[in-house]
Amino acid sequence: MKGIVSWFAGNSVAANLLMFIALVGGTISFMTMERELFPSVEVNGATVSVAWPGASPADVEDQLVARIEEAITDLDGIKRMTSTAREGTGFVNIRGETDTDMDKLIDEIERRVMQINNFPQAAFQPQVRQWRAQNTFFGVTVHGNVDARTLKRTAELIRDEIAQLPGGQLAVVDGILDEEVSIEVTEENLRRYGLTFADIANAIRVSSVNSSGGQVRTDTGTVGIQTRQQADTAEEFGRIIISQSVDGGIVRVSDVATVIDGFVDADLQATYNGRPTAFIFINPPDRMDIVKYAEGFRDYIEERNKTLPEAIEISLLWDDSEAFDDRMSTITNSALIGAGLVLLVLILFLRPLVAFWVTVGIITAFAGGTFLLPFFGVSFNFLSLFAVLLVIGVIVDDAIIVGENIHKEVEVGRNTGLAASRSGAHAVMKPVVFGVLTTIIAFMPWALVSGETRSFTEQISFVVMAALLFSLIESLLILPAHLSHMQPQRLSLIHI
């Protein structure tokens, strides 16, 4: 170790190159790292969902959910499994063990589910999705004195436009009722056409359905065939044929029933400033840059309001980037003030040369630590910024200890120049190294915990360890080279 320190002290080109790599790499990492309010958490769990339009909960349970459960129940790493069967949809929720490799488990679940070959033809392909805990980072409201259908259509249009913006892929509409087509039949009409409720229900069930027609193998690949005839509006339901006579007479749903295009019957009323409203919430995508994305959304809101009808307006509900900017400003101002105070104090008690290079060394240590963070999967968030504040004092100490001891070697006259730089660094090398290593060891267990907790603890431990590691490199390999030309101060005496 002493040989490495001595070599770098005598090779300022290598030391400056190392410092240049740290500064440039740190700057690039700072500009490209993810920025989010809180880190996203991948939970040890997954959901298998499959849709079967028009199927009853009992059919979904027997023909979808039960078969999925049978296919995956013997997999290793599953702690608990629960299922839900609803009309037209089935879900199987799988909770993994704490130490389970979820990537491998999900791959195996997908393989097992895709091997099931006896699903109903009308069922869609199952989807496997890992659980992920995320915070909605941006919210807007679309409000105005218009009818519910116009408000819903406008909100969905705005949601689709936001989804085309960077970071808006996971925008969802909330606060409005789902649409529903209701069919009201009177006994008088049934008697007039000689029909029953069962005849109308069967006609709708048979005609309003999406069904699979198998696959066609071609030279360019396999092509899936599917007929999509599921009715969605009152007009489409009204055109469904109930019966047809031999002489060409046709009885449609609209002939015997009143078809109403409305909303589900639920007690839900959302308002904003006393006006009916729909909310649009934006969840973070896989790669997050909260400042850039939020700025794009704000610009969109400003421009879109100019083209909306006068009765409708888009307003901002909340923007988490404002809180993130506040924290970043606090960190930046604290770092600049701290660096200035360190420089001032060192100038008062040591030489300006030592004060300057120690301050540069502190900046280099932080830049080097930032350069390493993307390799550990760390982003800029509340926890990692807290860790920066936590480790500032230790980084400052390392550079000051080494710089002050080299200064002492020169001032007491034991050595000068390169010899003083080497001997000064060697004298404090052991306490500096062991002081850093003991702190790293103290924080290392946080990076090794299992389960969802690790997503939070590793943000702190990796920042501390990366900053301390580069603090050690800077104070023992870079700083001695910068102070290797220091000579004793010559004091001029004035004789009276």
Contacts in CASP RR format, 6 or more apart in sequence:
PFRMAT RR
TARGET T0000
AUTHOR 0000-0000-0000
METHOD contacts of the structure
MODEL  1
MKGIVSWFAGNSVAANLLMFIALVGGTISFMTMERELFPSVEVNGATVSV
AWPGASPADVEDQLVARIEEAITDLDGIKRMTSTAREGTGFVNIRGETDT
DMDKLIDEIERRVMQINNFPQAAFQPQVRQWRAQNTFFGVTVHGNVDART
LKRTAELIRDEIAQLPGGQLAVVDGILDEEVSIEVTEENLRRYGLTFADI
ANAIRVSSVNSSGGQVRTDTGTVGIQTRQQADTAEEFGRIIISQSVDGGI
VRVSDVATVIDGFVDADLQATYNGRPTAFIFINPPDRMDIVKYAEGFRDY
IEERNKTLPEAIEISLLWDDSEAFDDRMSTITNSALIGAGLVLLVLILFL
RPLVAFWVTVGIITAFAGGTFLLPFFGVSFNFLSLFAVLLVIGVIVDDAI
IVGENIHKEVEVGRNTGLAASRSGAHAVMKPVVFGVLTTIIAFMPWALVS
GETRSFTEQISFVVMAALLFSLIESLLILPAHLSHMQPQRLSLIHI
1 429 0 8 1.000
1 433 0 8 1.000
2 426 0 8 1.000
2 429 0 8 1.000
4 477 0 8 1.000
5 422 0 8 1.000
5 425 0 8 1.000
5 426 0 8 1.000
5 429 0 8 1.000
5 476 0 8 1.000
5 477 0 8 1.000
5 480 0 8 1.000
6 422 0 8 1.000
6 426 0 8 1.000
7 14 0 8 1.000
8 14 0 8 1.000
8 15 0 8 1.000
8 18 0 8 1.000
8 476 0 8 1.000
8 477 0 8 1.000
8 478 0 8 1.000
8 480 0 8 1.000
8 481 0 8 1.000
9 15 0 8 1.000
9 418 0 8 1.000
9 421 0 8 1.000
9 422 0 8 1.000
9 425 0 8 1.000
9 480 0 8 1.000
9 481 0 8 1.000
9 484 0 8 1.000
10 418 0 8 1.000
10 421 0 8 1.000
10 422 0 8 1.000
10 481 0 8 1.000
10 484 0 8 1.000
11 481 0 8 1.000
12 481 0 8 1.000
12 482 0 8 1.000
12 484 0 8 1.000
14 481 0 8 1.000
15 477 0 8 1.000
15 478 0 8 1.000
15 480 0 8 1.000
15 481 0 8 1.000
15 482 0 8 1.000
16 478 0 8 1.000
16 481 0 8 1.000
18 473 0 8 1.000
18 477 0 8 1.000
18 478 0 8 1.000
19 360 0 8 1.000
19 361 0 8 1.000
19 364 0 8 1.000
19 474 0 8 1.000
19 478 0 8 1.000
21 371 0 8 1.000
22 364 0 8 1.000
22 365 0 8 1.000
22 367 0 8 1.000
22 368 0 8 1.000
22 369 0 8 1.000
22 371 0 8 1.000
22 470 0 8 1.000
22 474 0 8 1.000
23 363 0 8 1.000
23 364 0 8 1.000
23 367 0 8 1.000
23 368 0 8 1.000
25 367 0 8 1.000
25 368 0 8 1.000
25 370 0 8 1.000
25 371 0 8 1.000
26 367 0 8 1.000
26 368 0 8 1.000
26 369 0 8 1.000
26 370 0 8 1.000
26 371 0 8 1.000
27 367 0 8 1.000
28 371 0 8 1.000
29 370 0 8 1.000
29 371 0 8 1.000
29 373 0 8 1.000
29 374 0 8 1.000
30 370 0 8 1.000
32 374 0 8 1.000
33 370 0 8 1.000
33 373 0 8 1.000
33 374 0 8 1.000
33 378 0 8 1.000
33 379 0 8 1.000
33 380 0 8 1.000
34 287 0 8 1.000
34 288 0 8 1.000
34 289 0 8 1.000
34 379 0 8 1.000
34 380 0 8 1.000
35 288 0 8 1.000
35 289 0 8 1.000
35 290 0 8 1.000
35 291 0 8 1.000
35 292 0 8 1.000
35 324 0 8 1.000
35 379 0 8 1.000
35 380 0 8 1.000
35 381 0 8 1.000
36 137 0 8 1.000
36 284 0 8 1.000
36 288 0 8 1.000
36 290 0 8 1.000
36 324 0 8 1.000
36 379 0 8 1.000
36 380 0 8 1.000
36 381 0 8 1.000
37 135 0 8 1.000
37 137 0 8 1.000
37 290 0 8 1.000
37 320 0 8 1.000
37 323 0 8 1.000
37 324 0 8 1.000
37 381 0 8 1.000
37 382 0 8 1.000
38 135 0 8 1.000
38 381 0 8 1.000
38 382 0 8 1.000
38 383 0 8 1.000
39 379 0 8 1.000
39 381 0 8 1.000
39 383 0 8 1.000
39 455 0 8 1.000
39 456 0 8 1.000
39 459 0 8 1.000
40 132 0 8 1.000
40 133 0 8 1.000
40 134 0 8 1.000
40 284 0 8 1.000
40 288 0 8 1.000
40 455 0 8 1.000
41 132 0 8 1.000
41 133 0 8 1.000
41 134 0 8 1.000
41 452 0 8 1.000
41 455 0 8 1.000
41 456 0 8 1.000
42 102 0 8 1.000
42 130 0 8 1.000
42 131 0 8 1.000
42 132 0 8 1.000
42 452 0 8 1.000
42 455 0 8 1.000
43 130 0 8 1.000
43 131 0 8 1.000
43 132 0 8 1.000
43 133 0 8 1.000
43 452 0 8 1.000
44 79 0 8 1.000
44 95 0 8 1.000
44 96 0 8 1.000
44 97 0 8 1.000
44 98 0 8 1.000
44 100 0 8 1.000
44 102 0 8 1.000
44 131 0 8 1.000
44 451 0 8 1.000
44 452 0 8 1.000
45 93 0 8 1.000
45 94 0 8 1.000
45 95 0 8 1.000
45 96 0 8 1.000
45 102 0 8 1.000
45 130 0 8 1.000
45 131 0 8 1.000
46 93 0 8 1.000
46 94 0 8 1.000
46 102 0 8 1.000
46 105 0 8 1.000
46 106 0 8 1.000
46 109 0 8 1.000
46 128 0 8 1.000
46 129 0 8 1.000
46 130 0 8 1.000
46 131 0 8 1.000
47 91 0 8 1.000
47 92 0 8 1.000
47 93 0 8 1.000
47 94 0 8 1.000
47 128 0 8 1.000
47 129 0 8 1.000
47 131 0 8 1.000
48 68 0 8 1.000
48 72 0 8 1.000
48 91 0 8 1.000
48 92 0 8 1.000
48 94 0 8 1.000
48 109 0 8 1.000
48 113 0 8 1.000
48 126 0 8 1.000
48 127 0 8 1.000
48 128 0 8 1.000
49 89 0 8 1.000
49 90 0 8 1.000
49 91 0 8 1.000
49 92 0 8 1.000
49 126 0 8 1.000
49 127 0 8 1.000
49 129 0 8 1.000
50 64 0 8 1.000
50 68 0 8 1.000
50 89 0 8 1.000
50 90 0 8 1.000
50 119 0 8 1.000
50 123 0 8 1.000
50 124 0 8 1.000
50 125 0 8 1.000
50 126 0 8 1.000
50 127 0 8 1.000
51 88 0 8 1.000
51 89 0 8 1.000
51 90 0 8 1.000
51 123 0 8 1.000
51 124 0 8 1.000
52 59 0 8 1.000
52 60 0 8 1.000
52 63 0 8 1.000
52 64 0 8 1.000
52 88 0 8 1.000
52 89 0 8 1.000
52 90 0 8 1.000
52 120 0 8 1.000
52 122 0 8 1.000
52 123 0 8 1.000
52 124 0 8 1.000
53 88 0 8 1.000
53 122 0 8 1.000
53 209 0 8 1.000
53 210 0 8 1.000
53 230 0 8 1.000
54 87 0 8 1.000
54 88 0 8 1.000
54 205 0 8 1.000
54 209 0 8 1.000
55 63 0 8 1.000
55 64 0 8 1.000
55 87 0 8 1.000
55 88 0 8 1.000
55 120 0 8 1.000
55 122 0 8 1.000
55 123 0 8 1.000
56 87 0 8 1.000
56 88 0 8 1.000
57 85 0 8 1.000
57 86 0 8 1.000
57 87 0 8 1.000
57 88 0 8 1.000
58 85 0 8 1.000
60 85 0 8 1.000
60 86 0 8 1.000
60 87 0 8 1.000
60 88 0 8 1.000
60 89 0 8 1.000
60 90 0 8 1.000
61 83 0 8 1.000
61 85 0 8 1.000
61 90 0 8 1.000
63 119 0 8 1.000
63 120 0 8 1.000
63 123 0 8 1.000
64 85 0 8 1.000
64 90 0 8 1.000
64 119 0 8 1.000
64 120 0 8 1.000
64 123 0 8 1.000
65 83 0 8 1.000
65 84 0 8 1.000
65 85 0 8 1.000
65 90 0 8 1.000
65 91 0 8 1.000
65 92 0 8 1.000
67 116 0 8 1.000
67 118 0 8 1.000
67 119 0 8 1.000
68 83 0 8 1.000
68 92 0 8 1.000
68 113 0 8 1.000
68 116 0 8 1.000
68 126 0 8 1.000
69 81 0 8 1.000
69 83 0 8 1.000
69 92 0 8 1.000
71 112 0 8 1.000
71 113 0 8 1.000
71 115 0 8 1.000
71 116 0 8 1.000
72 78 0 8 1.000
72 81 0 8 1.000
72 92 0 8 1.000
72 94 0 8 1.000
72 108 0 8 1.000
72 109 0 8 1.000
72 112 0 8 1.000
72 113 0 8 1.000
73 81 0 8 1.000
75 105 0 8 1.000
75 108 0 8 1.000
75 109 0 8 1.000
75 112 0 8 1.000
77 96 0 8 1.000
77 97 0 8 1.000
77 100 0 8 1.000
77 105 0 8 1.000
78 94 0 8 1.000
78 95 0 8 1.000
78 96 0 8 1.000
78 97 0 8 1.000
78 100 0 8 1.000
78 105 0 8 1.000
79 95 0 8 1.000
79 96 0 8 1.000
79 97 0 8 1.000
79 100 0 8 1.000
80 94 0 8 1.000
80 95 0 8 1.000
80 96 0 8 1.000
81 92 0 8 1.000
81 93 0 8 1.000
81 94 0 8 1.000
81 95 0 8 1.000
82 92 0 8 1.000
82 93 0 8 1.000
83 90 0 8 1.000
83 91 0 8 1.000
83 92 0 8 1.000
83 93 0 8 1.000
84 90 0 8 1.000
84 91 0 8 1.000
84 93 0 8 1.000
94 105 0 8 1.000
94 109 0 8 1.000
96 102 0 8 1.000
96 105 0 8 1.000
98 450 0 8 1.000
98 451 0 8 1.000
99 450 0 8 1.000
99 451 0 8 1.000
102 130 0 8 1.000
106 128 0 8 1.000
106 130 0 8 1.000
109 128 0 8 1.000
110 128 0 8 1.000
113 126 0 8 1.000
113 128 0 8 1.000
114 126 0 8 1.000
116 126 0 8 1.000
119 126 0 8 1.000
121 211 0 8 1.000
121 212 0 8 1.000
121 213 0 8 1.000
121 214 0 8 1.000
122 209 0 8 1.000
122 210 0 8 1.000
122 211 0 8 1.000
122 212 0 8 1.000
133 452 0 8 1.000
134 283 0 8 1.000
134 284 0 8 1.000
135 284 0 8 1.000
135 320 0 8 1.000
136 281 0 8 1.000
136 282 0 8 1.000
136 283 0 8 1.000
137 282 0 8 1.000
137 283 0 8 1.000
137 284 0 8 1.000
137 288 0 8 1.000
137 290 0 8 1.000
137 293 0 8 1.000
137 294 0 8 1.000
137 319 0 8 1.000
137 320 0 8 1.000
137 321 0 8 1.000
138 281 0 8 1.000
138 282 0 8 1.000
138 293 0 8 1.000
138 294 0 8 1.000
138 297 0 8 1.000
138 318 0 8 1.000
138 319 0 8 1.000
138 320 0 8 1.000
138 321 0 8 1.000
139 279 0 8 1.000
139 280 0 8 1.000
139 281 0 8 1.000
139 282 0 8 1.000
139 316 0 8 1.000
139 317 0 8 1.000
139 318 0 8 1.000
139 319 0 8 1.000
140 158 0 8 1.000
140 279 0 8 1.000
140 280 0 8 1.000
140 297 0 8 1.000
140 301 0 8 1.000
140 314 0 8 1.000
140 315 0 8 1.000
140 316 0 8 1.000
140 317 0 8 1.000
141 272 0 8 1.000
141 277 0 8 1.000
141 278 0 8 1.000
141 279 0 8 1.000
141 280 0 8 1.000
141 314 0 8 1.000
141 315 0 8 1.000
141 317 0 8 1.000
142 151 0 8 1.000
142 154 0 8 1.000
142 155 0 8 1.000
142 158 0 8 1.000
142 277 0 8 1.000
142 278 0 8 1.000
142 279 0 8 1.000
142 280 0 8 1.000
142 312 0 8 1.000
142 313 0 8 1.000
142 314 0 8 1.000
143 151 0 8 1.000
143 271 0 8 1.000
143 272 0 8 1.000
143 273 0 8 1.000
143 275 0 8 1.000
143 276 0 8 1.000
143 277 0 8 1.000
143 278 0 8 1.000
143 312 0 8 1.000
143 313 0 8 1.000
143 315 0 8 1.000
144 151 0 8 1.000
144 275 0 8 1.000
144 276 0 8 1.000
144 277 0 8 1.000
144 311 0 8 1.000
144 312 0 8 1.000
144 313 0 8 1.000
145 275 0 8 1.000
145 276 0 8 1.000
145 311 0 8 1.000
146 154 0 8 1.000
146 276 0 8 1.000
146 309 0 8 1.000
146 311 0 8 1.000
146 312 0 8 1.000
148 176 0 8 1.000
148 177 0 8 1.000
148 263 0 8 1.000
148 276 0 8 1.000
149 179 0 8 1.000
149 262 0 8 1.000
150 312 0 8 1.000
151 176 0 8 1.000
151 276 0 8 1.000
151 277 0 8 1.000
151 278 0 8 1.000
151 312 0 8 1.000
152 173 0 8 1.000
152 176 0 8 1.000
152 179 0 8 1.000
152 278 0 8 1.000
154 278 0 8 1.000
154 308 0 8 1.000
154 312 0 8 1.000
155 173 0 8 1.000
155 176 0 8 1.000
155 278 0 8 1.000
155 280 0 8 1.000
156 173 0 8 1.000
158 280 0 8 1.000
158 304 0 8 1.000
158 314 0 8 1.000
159 171 0 8 1.000
159 172 0 8 1.000
159 173 0 8 1.000
159 280 0 8 1.000
161 300 0 8 1.000
161 304 0 8 1.000
162 168 0 8 1.000
162 171 0 8 1.000
162 280 0 8 1.000
162 282 0 8 1.000
162 297 0 8 1.000
162 300 0 8 1.000
163 169 0 8 1.000
163 170 0 8 1.000
163 171 0 8 1.000
165 293 0 8 1.000
165 296 0 8 1.000
165 297 0 8 1.000
165 300 0 8 1.000
166 289 0 8 1.000
166 292 0 8 1.000
166 293 0 8 1.000
166 296 0 8 1.000
167 282 0 8 1.000
167 284 0 8 1.000
167 285 0 8 1.000
167 288 0 8 1.000
167 289 0 8 1.000
167 293 0 8 1.000
168 282 0 8 1.000
168 285 0 8 1.000
168 293 0 8 1.000
168 297 0 8 1.000
169 285 0 8 1.000
170 282 0 8 1.000
170 283 0 8 1.000
170 284 0 8 1.000
170 285 0 8 1.000
171 280 0 8 1.000
171 281 0 8 1.000
171 282 0 8 1.000
171 283 0 8 1.000
172 280 0 8 1.000
172 281 0 8 1.000
172 282 0 8 1.000
172 283 0 8 1.000
173 278 0 8 1.000
173 279 0 8 1.000
173 280 0 8 1.000
174 278 0 8 1.000
174 279 0 8 1.000
174 280 0 8 1.000
174 281 0 8 1.000
175 268 0 8 1.000
175 270 0 8 1.000
175 277 0 8 1.000
175 278 0 8 1.000
175 279 0 8 1.000
176 268 0 8 1.000
176 270 0 8 1.000
176 278 0 8 1.000
177 263 0 8 1.000
177 264 0 8 1.000
177 266 0 8 1.000
177 268 0 8 1.000
178 263 0 8 1.000
178 264 0 8 1.000
179 261 0 8 1.000
179 262 0 8 1.000
179 263 0 8 1.000
179 264 0 8 1.000
180 262 0 8 1.000
180 263 0 8 1.000
180 264 0 8 1.000
180 265 0 8 1.000
181 231 0 8 1.000
181 232 0 8 1.000
181 233 0 8 1.000
181 234 0 8 1.000
181 237 0 8 1.000
181 259 0 8 1.000
181 260 0 8 1.000
181 261 0 8 1.000
181 262 0 8 1.000
182 259 0 8 1.000
182 260 0 8 1.000
182 262 0 8 1.000
183 200 0 8 1.000
183 204 0 8 1.000
183 237 0 8 1.000
183 253 0 8 1.000
183 257 0 8 1.000
183 258 0 8 1.000
183 259 0 8 1.000
183 260 0 8 1.000
184 257 0 8 1.000
184 258 0 8 1.000
184 259 0 8 1.000
184 260 0 8 1.000
185 197 0 8 1.000
185 200 0 8 1.000
185 256 0 8 1.000
185 257 0 8 1.000
185 258 0 8 1.000
189 255 0 8 1.000
189 256 0 8 1.000
189 257 0 8 1.000
190 196 0 8 1.000
190 197 0 8 1.000
190 256 0 8 1.000
192 256 0 8 1.000
193 242 0 8 1.000
193 243 0 8 1.000
193 251 0 8 1.000
193 255 0 8 1.000
193 256 0 8 1.000
195 242 0 8 1.000
195 243 0 8 1.000
195 251 0 8 1.000
195 256 0 8 1.000
199 242 0 8 1.000
199 243 0 8 1.000
200 242 0 8 1.000
200 253 0 8 1.000
200 256 0 8 1.000
200 257 0 8 1.000
203 240 0 8 1.000
203 241 0 8 1.000
203 242 0 8 1.000
203 243 0 8 1.000
203 253 0 8 1.000
204 231 0 8 1.000
204 237 0 8 1.000
204 240 0 8 1.000
204 253 0 8 1.000
207 229 0 8 1.000
207 231 0 8 1.000
207 240 0 8 1.000
207 241 0 8 1.000
208 229 0 8 1.000
208 230 0 8 1.000
208 231 0 8 1.000
208 236 0 8 1.000
208 237 0 8 1.000
208 240 0 8 1.000
209 229 0 8 1.000
209 230 0 8 1.000
210 226 0 8 1.000
210 227 0 8 1.000
210 228 0 8 1.000
210 229 0 8 1.000
210 230 0 8 1.000
211 226 0 8 1.000
211 227 0 8 1.000
211 229 0 8 1.000
212 224 0 8 1.000
212 225 0 8 1.000
212 226 0 8 1.000
213 224 0 8 1.000
213 225 0 8 1.000
213 226 0 8 1.000
213 227 0 8 1.000
214 224 0 8 1.000
214 225 0 8 1.000
214 226 0 8 1.000
215 222 0 8 1.000
215 223 0 8 1.000
215 224 0 8 1.000
215 225 0 8 1.000
216 222 0 8 1.000
216 223 0 8 1.000
216 224 0 8 1.000
216 225 0 8 1.000
217 223 0 8 1.000
231 237 0 8 1.000
231 238 0 8 1.000
231 239 0 8 1.000
231 240 0 8 1.000
233 261 0 8 1.000
234 259 0 8 1.000
234 260 0 8 1.000
234 261 0 8 1.000
235 259 0 8 1.000
237 253 0 8 1.000
237 259 0 8 1.000
238 252 0 8 1.000
238 253 0 8 1.000
238 254 0 8 1.000
238 257 0 8 1.000
238 259 0 8 1.000
239 252 0 8 1.000
239 253 0 8 1.000
239 254 0 8 1.000
240 252 0 8 1.000
240 253 0 8 1.000
241 250 0 8 1.000
241 251 0 8 1.000
241 252 0 8 1.000
242 251 0 8 1.000
242 252 0 8 1.000
242 253 0 8 1.000
242 255 0 8 1.000
242 256 0 8 1.000
243 250 0 8 1.000
243 251 0 8 1.000
244 250 0 8 1.000
244 251 0 8 1.000
253 259 0 8 1.000
269 276 0 8 1.000
270 276 0 8 1.000
270 277 0 8 1.000
270 278 0 8 1.000
270 279 0 8 1.000
271 277 0 8 1.000
272 315 0 8 1.000
279 317 0 8 1.000
282 293 0 8 1.000
282 297 0 8 1.000
284 290 0 8 1.000
288 379 0 8 1.000
290 320 0 8 1.000
290 321 0 8 1.000
290 324 0 8 1.000
291 321 0 8 1.000
291 324 0 8 1.000
291 325 0 8 1.000
293 321 0 8 1.000
294 319 0 8 1.000
294 320 0 8 1.000
294 321 0 8 1.000
295 321 0 8 1.000
297 319 0 8 1.000
298 316 0 8 1.000
298 319 0 8 1.000
301 314 0 8 1.000
301 315 0 8 1.000
301 316 0 8 1.000
304 314 0 8 1.000
305 313 0 8 1.000
305 314 0 8 1.000
308 314 0 8 1.000
324 380 0 8 1.000
324 381 0 8 1.000
327 382 0 8 1.000
327 385 0 8 1.000
328 380 0 8 1.000
328 385 0 8 1.000
331 385 0 8 1.000
331 388 0 8 1.000
331 389 0 8 1.000
334 389 0 8 1.000
334 392 0 8 1.000
335 366 0 8 1.000
335 392 0 8 1.000
338 392 0 8 1.000
339 359 0 8 1.000
339 362 0 8 1.000
339 363 0 8 1.000
340 359 0 8 1.000
342 355 0 8 1.000
342 358 0 8 1.000
342 359 0 8 1.000
342 362 0 8 1.000
342 396 0 8 1.000
342 400 0 8 1.000
343 355 0 8 1.000
343 356 0 8 1.000
343 359 0 8 1.000
346 354 0 8 1.000
346 355 0 8 1.000
346 358 0 8 1.000
346 359 0 8 1.000
346 400 0 8 1.000
347 355 0 8 1.000
350 403 0 8 1.000
350 404 0 8 1.000
350 407 0 8 1.000
351 407 0 8 1.000
351 486 0 8 1.000
351 489 0 8 1.000
353 483 0 8 1.000
353 486 0 8 1.000
354 403 0 8 1.000
354 404 0 8 1.000
354 406 0 8 1.000
354 407 0 8 1.000
354 483 0 8 1.000
354 486 0 8 1.000
357 403 0 8 1.000
357 479 0 8 1.000
357 482 0 8 1.000
357 483 0 8 1.000
358 399 0 8 1.000
358 400 0 8 1.000
358 403 0 8 1.000
358 479 0 8 1.000
360 482 0 8 1.000
361 399 0 8 1.000
361 474 0 8 1.000
361 475 0 8 1.000
361 478 0 8 1.000
361 479 0 8 1.000
362 395 0 8 1.000
362 396 0 8 1.000
362 399 0 8 1.000
364 470 0 8 1.000
364 474 0 8 1.000
364 478 0 8 1.000
365 395 0 8 1.000
365 398 0 8 1.000
365 399 0 8 1.000
365 467 0 8 1.000
365 470 0 8 1.000
365 471 0 8 1.000
365 473 0 8 1.000
365 474 0 8 1.000
365 475 0 8 1.000
366 388 0 8 1.000
366 395 0 8 1.000
366 467 0 8 1.000
366 470 0 8 1.000
367 470 0 8 1.000
368 466 0 8 1.000
368 470 0 8 1.000
368 474 0 8 1.000
369 463 0 8 1.000
369 466 0 8 1.000
369 467 0 8 1.000
369 469 0 8 1.000
369 470 0 8 1.000
370 466 0 8 1.000
371 470 0 8 1.000
372 466 0 8 1.000
372 469 0 8 1.000
372 470 0 8 1.000
373 384 0 8 1.000
373 462 0 8 1.000
373 463 0 8 1.000
373 466 0 8 1.000
376 458 0 8 1.000
376 462 0 8 1.000
376 466 0 8 1.000
377 462 0 8 1.000
378 384 0 8 1.000
378 458 0 8 1.000
378 459 0 8 1.000
378 462 0 8 1.000
378 463 0 8 1.000
378 466 0 8 1.000
379 459 0 8 1.000
381 459 0 8 1.000
383 456 0 8 1.000
383 459 0 8 1.000
383 460 0 8 1.000
384 459 0 8 1.000
384 460 0 8 1.000
384 463 0 8 1.000
386 460 0 8 1.000
387 459 0 8 1.000
387 460 0 8 1.000
387 461 0 8 1.000
387 463 0 8 1.000
387 464 0 8 1.000
387 467 0 8 1.000
388 463 0 8 1.000
388 467 0 8 1.000
390 460 0 8 1.000
390 464 0 8 1.000
391 463 0 8 1.000
391 464 0 8 1.000
391 467 0 8 1.000
391 468 0 8 1.000
394 436 0 8 1.000
394 439 0 8 1.000
394 467 0 8 1.000
394 468 0 8 1.000
394 471 0 8 1.000
395 467 0 8 1.000
395 468 0 8 1.000
395 471 0 8 1.000
398 432 0 8 1.000
398 436 0 8 1.000
398 471 0 8 1.000
398 472 0 8 1.000
398 474 0 8 1.000
398 475 0 8 1.000
399 471 0 8 1.000
399 474 0 8 1.000
399 475 0 8 1.000
399 479 0 8 1.000
401 428 0 8 1.000
401 431 0 8 1.000
401 432 0 8 1.000
401 475 0 8 1.000
402 424 0 8 1.000
402 425 0 8 1.000
402 428 0 8 1.000
402 432 0 8 1.000
402 475 0 8 1.000
402 476 0 8 1.000
402 479 0 8 1.000
402 480 0 8 1.000
403 475 0 8 1.000
403 479 0 8 1.000
403 483 0 8 1.000
405 424 0 8 1.000
405 425 0 8 1.000
405 427 0 8 1.000
405 428 0 8 1.000
406 420 0 8 1.000
406 421 0 8 1.000
406 424 0 8 1.000
406 425 0 8 1.000
406 479 0 8 1.000
406 480 0 8 1.000
406 483 0 8 1.000
406 486 0 8 1.000
407 483 0 8 1.000
407 486 0 8 1.000
408 424 0 8 1.000
409 415 0 8 1.000
409 420 0 8 1.000
409 421 0 8 1.000
409 423 0 8 1.000
409 424 0 8 1.000
409 427 0 8 1.000
410 416 0 8 1.000
410 417 0 8 1.000
410 420 0 8 1.000
410 486 0 8 1.000
410 487 0 8 1.000
410 488 0 8 1.000
411 488 0 8 1.000
411 489 0 8 1.000
413 488 0 8 1.000
414 420 0 8 1.000
414 423 0 8 1.000
415 422 0 8 1.000
415 423 0 8 1.000
415 424 0 8 1.000
416 486 0 8 1.000
416 487 0 8 1.000
416 488 0 8 1.000
417 484 0 8 1.000
417 485 0 8 1.000
417 486 0 8 1.000
417 487 0 8 1.000
418 484 0 8 1.000
418 485 0 8 1.000
420 483 0 8 1.000
420 486 0 8 1.000
421 480 0 8 1.000
421 481 0 8 1.000
421 483 0 8 1.000
421 484 0 8 1.000
421 486 0 8 1.000
422 480 0 8 1.000
422 484 0 8 1.000
424 480 0 8 1.000
425 476 0 8 1.000
425 479 0 8 1.000
425 480 0 8 1.000
429 476 0 8 1.000
432 472 0 8 1.000
432 475 0 8 1.000
432 476 0 8 1.000
433 472 0 8 1.000
433 476 0 8 1.000
436 468 0 8 1.000
436 469 0 8 1.000
436 471 0 8 1.000
436 472 0 8 1.000
439 464 0 8 1.000
439 468 0 8 1.000
440 464 0 8 1.000
440 465 0 8 1.000
440 468 0 8 1.000
440 469 0 8 1.000
443 460 0 8 1.000
443 461 0 8 1.000
443 464 0 8 1.000
443 465 0 8 1.000
444 461 0 8 1.000
444 465 0 8 1.000
445 461 0 8 1.000
446 457 0 8 1.000
446 458 0 8 1.000
446 460 0 8 1.000
446 461 0 8 1.000
447 454 0 8 1.000
447 457 0 8 1.000
447 458 0 8 1.000
447 461 0 8 1.000
447 462 0 8 1.000
447 465 0 8 1.000
448 454 0 8 1.000
449 457 0 8 1.000
END
